[in-house]
Amino acid sequence: MPEGILYRFYQRCKHQFVFPHLLFWFVSLLFFLLLLFYTRGVKLAHIDLRTATSILITLVYLAISVYINLLWLIPRFFKKRRFFLFSLLQVANIILFILLNYFTSHAFEEEHPEFISEAIAEAILVTIFLIVTTLLKFMRDSIALQDAELKVKEIESQKVRAELQALKSQVNPHFFFNTLNSLYALSLDKSDKVPDMILKLSDLMRYVIYESQDTQVPLNKQLEFLKSYVFLEKMRADEHLEVKFLVVGENLHMRIDPLIFIAFIENAFKHGSKAKSSTPYIYIEFHVEQPDTIWFSVENNIDLPDDHVDPSKNGFGLDNVKKRLDLLYPKCHSLELVKTETAYRVNLSISIDCV
């Protein structure tokens, strides 16, 4: 029972910075004793009551000067950049210590030292303590500030991860529903393409269920996934649809968040494959010549709609990927959506090393 009480008391003192302060003044007391031993040849066994009382009172006066500085001068003047008042009051604080300690020494010491020499020595002593304790305070405040910043960053990181997970969880069912709808339409027509579509769909599901759970995946795996998706869409699209998938560069092992590009390609097929033009097309390009940058574009032709529907504002998929880009690559990506009367184009550049 007593051990538990003592332990709780120790934890409370440690938490409230009482214990470090007591430790500091205990070390200061040892410092005084060593100073007396080396400067005056006074041995510990020969210290009488008057000398011990004088040392303790000097420590009390030092503590008063130190805490005036820590608890009043620094918060009220120094941190508010009122440096002139801070300096003036600090000088007054030092003079207060010199006067108190000098008059105390008269009461406890038989030999009264000269005021000027004693004042200089005491001024040096209190200045050393003020400088040391001020530095210790700034170090402690700096560490506390760093800890607070780390906690804030950790909270923000957890929030970002939660938002990304929520956004990613929206992508999977949305993508599968669209693909299954296509598969269902072909099955009704008893198309010979159904077995190949089922095989490709299984590859896509494997990627989305397993690979996309990772924070980042190699670009080459994501390209394989996109090519499988393009293959599925071509199988169910009009035979006049022209699809080009171009990859320029060899830096295919860059790691990037999964399912970043699929929404743009899905949107291109949604509008481009339904265009009434005699030559509908979808052009997909990846440029990875640089080792730290991915440049992606997809373009599809569109009809001039009577209702002025904007493909960039159709469906939640694009809003989803925009939010993910803002969370994953803030200030490290450039997204451009260009719409003309006959075409719609997406240009996306991502700097991998910028994050």
C-alpha positions in Angstrom: 0.0 0.0 0.0 2.7 2.6 0.9 4.7 1.7 -2.1 1.7 2.3 -4.4 1.1 5.7 -2.8 4.8 6.7 -3.2 4.7 5.5 -6.8 1.6 7.6 -7.6 3.2 10.6 -5.9 6.4 10.1 -7.9 4.4 9.9 -11.2 2.4 13.0 -10.3 5.5 15.0 -9.4 7.2 13.8 -12.6 4.2 14.7 -14.7 4.0 18.2 -13.1 7.8 18.8 -13.5 8.2 19.0 -9.7 10.7 16.2 -9.6 13.1 17.7 -12.2 13.1 21.0 -10.3 13.9 19.3 -7.1 16.7 17.4 -8.8 18.1 20.6 -10.3 18.3 22.4 -6.9 19.8 19.3 -5.3 22.5 19.3 -7.9 22.9 23.1 -7.3 23.5 22.4 -3.6 26.2 19.9 -4.4 27.7 22.5 -6.7 27.9 25.0 -3.8 29.5 22.5 -1.5 32.1 21.7 -4.2 32.7 25.4 -4.7 33.3 25.9 -1.0 35.7 23.0 -0.9 37.8 24.1 -3.8 37.7 27.9 -3.3 37.8 28.2 0.5 39.2 24.8 1.5 36.1 24.1 3.6 35.5 20.4 4.2 32.0 18.9 4.4 32.6 17.7 8.0 33.6 21.2 9.0 30.6 23.0 7.8 28.8 24.5 10.8 25.1 25.5 11.2 25.7 29.1 10.3 27.5 28.2 7.0 24.8 25.6 6.1 22.0 28.1 6.8 23.8 30.7 4.7 24.1 28.3 1.7 20.5 27.2 1.9 19.3 30.9 2.1 21.5 31.7 -0.9 19.8 28.8 -2.8 16.4 30.2 -1.8 17.3 33.6 -3.1 18.6 32.0 -6.3 15.3 30.1 -6.7 13.4 33.3 -6.2 15.4 35.0 -9.0 15.1 32.0 -11.3 11.4 31.6 -10.9 10.8 35.3 -11.3 12.5 34.9 -14.7 10.8 31.6 -15.7 7.3 32.3 -14.5 7.0 36.1 -15.0 9.7 37.8 -17.1 9.9 35.2 -19.9 6.1 34.6 -20.4 5.0 38.3 -19.9 7.8 40.1 -21.6 10.4 38.0 -23.6 7.8 35.9 -25.5 5.8 39.0 -26.2 8.9 40.6 -27.7 9.0 43.4 -25.1 12.8 43.0 -24.9 13.5 46.4 -23.4 11.2 45.9 -20.4 12.5 42.3 -20.1 16.1 43.5 -19.9 15.3 46.3 -17.5 13.4 44.0 -15.1 16.0 41.3 -15.4 18.7 43.7 -14.2 16.4 44.6 -11.3 16.0 40.9 -10.6 19.8 40.5 -10.4 20.2 43.5 -8.2 17.5 42.2 -5.9 19.4 38.9 -5.5 22.7 40.7 -4.8 21.2 42.9 -2.1 19.4 40.1 -0.4 22.3 37.8 -0.4 24.8 40.5 0.7 22.7 41.5 3.7 22.2 37.8 4.6 25.9 37.2 4.5 26.4 40.1 7.0 24.0 38.3 9.4 25.6 34.8 9.1 29.3 35.4 8.4 31.8 36.9 10.8 34.0 38.4 8.2 32.1 40.9 6.0 33.4 40.9 2.4 33.8 44.1 0.4 30.5 45.1 -1.3 31.9 45.6 -4.8 33.8 42.3 -5.0 31.0 40.4 -3.4 28.4 42.0 -5.7 30.4 41.1 -8.8 30.7 37.5 -7.6 27.0 37.2 -6.8 26.1 38.9 -10.1 28.1 36.3 -12.0 26.5 33.5 -9.9 22.9 34.5 -10.5 23.6 35.3 -14.1 24.9 31.8 -14.7 21.8 30.3 -13.0 19.5 32.5 -15.0 21.2 31.6 -18.3 21.3 27.8 -17.5 17.6 27.7 -16.4 16.5 29.8 -19.3 18.2 27.4 -21.8 16.7 24.4 -20.0 13.2 26.0 -20.2 13.6 26.7 -23.9 14.9 23.2 -24.5 11.9 21.7 -22.7 9.4 24.0 -24.5 11.0 23.0 -27.8 10.7 19.3 -27.0 7.1 19.8 -25.9 6.3 21.7 -29.1 7.9 19.0 -31.2 5.9 16.4 -29.4 2.7 18.4 -30.0 3.5 18.8 -33.6 4.2 15.0 -34.0 0.8 14.3 -32.3 -1.0 16.7 -34.7 0.8 15.1 -37.7 -0.1 11.6 -36.5 -3.8 12.7 -36.1 -3.8 14.2 -39.5 -2.1 11.1 -41.0 -4.7 8.9 -39.4 -7.5 11.1 -40.7 -6.0 11.0 -44.2 -5.6 7.2 -44.1 -9.2 6.9 -42.9 -10.5 9.2 -45.7 -8.4 7.3 -48.3 -9.7 3.9 -47.1 -13.3 5.2 -47.3 -12.7 6.6 -50.9 -11.0 3.3 -52.0 -13.9 1.3 -50.6 -16.2 3.3 -52.8 -14.2 2.5 -55.9 -14.4 -1.3 -55.7 -18.2 -1.9 -55.8 -18.7 0.9 -58.3 -16.1 -0.6 -60.7 -17.5 -4.2 -60.2 -21.1 -3.2 -60.8 -20.2 -1.5 -64.1 -18.2 -4.5 -65.3 -20.8 -7.0 -64.2 -23.5 -5.1 -66.0 -21.4 -5.3 -69.2 -21.0 -9.0 -68.6 -24.7 -9.5 -68.0 -25.5 -7.7 -71.3 -23.2 -9.9 -73.3 -24.6 -13.0 -71.7 -28.1 -12.1 -72.7 -26.9 -11.9 -76.3 -25.1 -15.3 -75.8 -21.9 -13.8 -77.0 -18.8 -15.9 -77.6 -16.9 -13.1 -75.8 -18.3 -14.1 -72.4 -15.7 -16.8 -71.4 -12.8 -14.4 -72.3 -14.5 -11.6 -70.3 -15.0 -13.8 -67.3 -11.3 -14.7 -67.4 -10.2 -11.0 -67.6 -12.7 -10.1 -65.0 -11.2 -12.6 -62.6 -7.8 -11.0 -63.2 -9.3 -7.6 -62.4 -11.0 -8.8 -59.3 -7.8 -10.4 -58.1 -6.0 -7.0 -58.5 -8.7 -4.9 -56.8 -9.2 -7.3 -53.9 -5.6 -8.1 -53.2 -3.2 -5.7 -54.9 -5.1 -2.5 -54.3 -5.2 -3.1 -50.6 -1.5 -2.1 -50.5 -0.7 1.6 -49.9 1.3 1.6 -53.2 1.9 -0.8 -56.1 4.4 -0.8 -58.9 3.3 1.0 -62.0 3.8 -2.0 -64.2 1.1 -4.0 -62.3 -1.3 -1.0 -62.5 -0.7 -0.9 -66.3 -1.5 -4.6 -66.6 -4.7 -4.0 -64.7 -5.6 -1.1 -66.9 -4.9 -3.1 -70.1 -7.2 -5.9 -68.9 -9.9 -3.3 -68.2 -9.4 -1.8 -71.7 -9.6 -5.3 -73.2 -13.0 -5.9 -71.5 -14.4 -2.5 -72.6 -13.3 -3.1 -76.2 -15.0 -6.5 -76.3 -18.4 -5.0 -75.5 -17.9 -1.7 -77.4 -18.8 -0.9 -81.0 -16.4 -2.5 -83.5 -15.7 1.0 -85.0 -14.2 2.2 -81.7 -10.5 2.9 -82.1 -8.5 2.4 -78.9 -4.9 3.1 -78.5 -2.9 2.3 -75.3 0.6 3.8 -75.4 3.4 3.5 -72.8 6.6 5.6 -73.4 9.6 5.1 -71.1 11.0 2.3 -69.1 10.6 3.5 -65.5 7.8 1.1 -64.8 8.8 0.2 -61.2 7.8 3.5 -59.7 5.3 2.9 -56.9 2.0 4.7 -56.9 -1.3 4.5 -55.1 -3.6 1.8 -56.8 -6.7 2.7 -58.8 -5.7 6.3 -59.5 -6.2 6.2 -63.3 -9.1 3.8 -63.7 -11.8 6.5 -63.1 -10.5 8.6 -66.0 -10.3 5.6 -68.4 -13.7 4.4 -67.3 -15.2 7.8 -67.9 -13.6 7.9 -71.4 -15.3 4.6 -72.3 -18.5 5.7 -70.9 -18.7 8.8 -73.2 -16.3 8.0 -76.0 -17.7 4.6 -76.9 -21.2 6.0 -77.1 -20.3 8.8 -79.4 -22.3 8.8 -82.6 -19.3 9.8 -84.7 -18.3 7.5 -87.5 -14.8 7.2 -86.0 -15.1 7.1 -82.2 -11.8 6.9 -80.5 -10.1 6.6 -77.1 -6.4 7.4 -76.8 -4.5 6.5 -73.6 -0.9 7.5 -73.0 1.6 7.0 -70.2 5.0 8.8 -70.3 7.5 7.5 -67.8 10.8 8.7 -69.3 11.7 10.5 -66.0 12.4 8.3 -62.9 10.2 10.3 -60.6 7.3 11.6 -62.7 4.3 9.9 -64.3 2.5 11.8 -67.0 -0.9 10.3 -68.0 -3.5 11.4 -70.5 -6.7 10.0 -71.9 -8.7 11.6 -74.7 -12.1 10.6 -76.2 -14.3 12.2 -78.7 -17.8 13.2 -77.7 -21.0 14.4 -79.4 -22.1 17.9 -78.9 -24.8 17.2 -76.4 -28.1 18.9 -76.5 -28.3 19.0 -72.7 -24.7 20.2 -72.4 -23.6 17.3 -70.1 -20.0 17.8 -69.0 -18.2 14.4 -68.7 -16.0 15.9 -65.9 -19.0 16.4 -63.7 -20.8 13.1 -64.4 -20.7 10.5 -61.7 -18.8 10.2 -58.4 -15.8 8.4 -59.9 -13.9 11.6 -60.9 -14.8 13.4 -57.7 -13.4 10.4 -55.8 -10.1 10.4 -57.6 -9.7 14.2 -57.3 -10.1 13.9 -53.5 -7.6 11.0 -53.4 -5.0 13.0 -55.4 -5.4 16.0 -53.1 -4.8 13.7 -50.1 -2.0 11.6 -51.5 -0.1 14.1 -53.6 -0.8 17.6 -52.3 1.1 20.1 -54.4 2.8 17.2 -56.1 0.3 16.7 -59.0 -1.2 18.6 -61.8 -4.6 17.7 -63.2 -6.0 19.4 -66.3 -9.5 18.6 -67.7 -10.0 20.0 -71.2 -13.4 19.9 -73.0 -14.0 21.0 -76.5 -17.0 20.6 -78.7 -15.7 17.3 -80.1 -13.3 15.9 -77.5 -12.6 15.5 -73.9 -9.1 15.2 -72.5 -7.5 14.5 -69.2 -3.9 15.4 -68.5 -2.4 14.2 -65.2 1.2 14.6 -63.9 2.3 13.1 -60.6 5.7 13.7 -59.0 6.5 10.7 -57.0 9.4 12.0 -55.0 7.6 15.2 -54.1 5.5 13.6 -51.4 
